[in-house]
Amino acid sequence: MRRSLAAVTLTALTIAATGGTAGAVNQHANYRAVCPGPAMDSARCHAEVVTDARGNPLATTAPSGYGPGQFRTAYGLPSASAATVTPTIAIVDAYDDPAAESDLGVYSSQYPLPACTTANGCFKKVNQTGGSQYPRGNQNWALEISLDVQIAHGICPDCKILLVEAKTNSFTNLMAAVDYASSHANVVSNSYGSSEFSGETSNDFHFNHPGVPITVSSGDNGYGVEYPAASQYVTAVGGTTLSLNGSGTRAGETAWSGAGSGCSVYEPKPTWQKDAGCVRRTVADVSADADPATGAAVYDSYGYSGQKGWFTVGGTSLAAPLVAGVYGLAGNGAATSYGSYPYPYAHTSSLFDVVSGSNGSCSGSYLCTSTSGFDGPTGLGTPAGIGAF
């Protein structure tokens, strides 16, 4: 799938104190879905990669997207976790990325960030049951893995990273990976989904882990709800277009046109959601940058579509690990629960309210149009520090 990006005005920034140099995003590029559409009972990753004029992934020798210092500056984030015990962020994805750790090393050196390796105890990779027999490699999902691991580390540099690789992208295997991740981490990030299906509620128990925040990307096909973002036990993360000032500070955000949102067909209305325009679960809860035009710099050497190097990647696959990293920085997982009253809903003053932009047509409803307060594409808003997490 190939789509055109809206033109945006961006400046190449040097954030010397927090992230090194990142180049200007390609203002008139195209982008495409990294993972193909899923078969029945399976999910696709939600990463979107910027392409050249011929539709080929645009790989460069230097970063061309936003770096971690820019995200932390824009969202007013500290550079270290407030937790008394080092948090672990689990990344759940499908298939194996053999280069995940070495690529994270390149990313860490570029910005620079503390090394996160198996040797120093920061990085660990396991299969869906916690073993060391990894699934077969997949270059599409490997780029997704690179995005998730690098963004989580970039946002929370002192958090540990646990990469849990499901055998395939079937929900059976992904849910097994979620089970392992939830019992071995403080925060869990998921950047995948599929169209809703009638049996989805039978999977919800996999996400019901009070005290372990679980983020899920809302989808990249615009207005419409996907699973597992629809589960009432997760933080459904929508997407924005993040613009920066020349100083690297946040200039503003609008709803990204590709972000998933809406009213679930199957999931019951949580007691803590009070919006009147949806009788069931409303997606999303919060949001963060997702537009590929303002996407993240990601390093991948496994060879996505025959290309290696620095890619610019967006999609709500960027927003989910970004928010997971903020949960890691807050170090407040034990106080969060989507089974009772989610922490962001009680702390909206610590979120940037996104009040413009749309992701589709829904007769002007808040379900597809950003407005003051809660709305579908951006939820309650984007991080303004760690207070809402």
C-alpha angles and dihedrals in degrees: 000000000000124000134175121243125229113247114259132180113237134165127214104248135200111206097183098175098049114018123359123235129335124180130230117282115247101262100202103031129126127233138203140196112271094211125047121242113286127250121233115304093013140094137227126219116255100223119127118196127204113242137197125251090279093053095255120136109268107233119179137182093239133038115278102176136062117302129214094264090057093051093047092048094046093050097038094242129164120236095235136045121261090216119116090218119045108261123228119220113202119208114204116200139142129259126001132299104196091189098048096111098041092046089051086054091056090048092049092050093049099059095019115250132159112280113263109197142146088246095059094041096247099106129047131170123198139161122249093282096042097263132129098237097102127204122255115285122262120187095205095053089040090066088050090051091049090052095048098044095044096046093047090051093043094053096042105025095178095048119104117242122222113187111199113191119200117215091240138349093265114124089238091062096036091052090051088053091049090052092054094043094049092054095047105039142053095223130023125203124199122183103182143076149150139218113292117272134195096251097048096108089065087068096051095092089069088068098042100104110134110210094027111089111216118197123200128185113242097222139264104246098086125240110019137080126260134191136272088023086066093063113111090221097065138069101246106211119207128190142253142181105246118207122191134205120234088263091058094252122131111277094181147293138236130188111277110239092226099053117117119238144143145091119321119240094210114017116093121242110266113232090237095060110085102176111129101210098073125051092196135039114323121215131240122038101181135348146206140183113317108145109115087219087067094028133144129268108246129182118216127169100170090090113255107202089345094304130113132188135047118355130183107231133182138154125115083292084080094048096052099058089039091059090041087056090052090052087052091051091049091052088202102121095125089063095049126088133159089198093071121013115336117231097235091056090057095046106044092143087073093060132080107240109226108210107175140054136056139227100203147323121311103141091275093301122156087243090080103014127071114235140158109302124359120005139158106252097045104018113203091343141264130306117288096182121316099293096106093052 
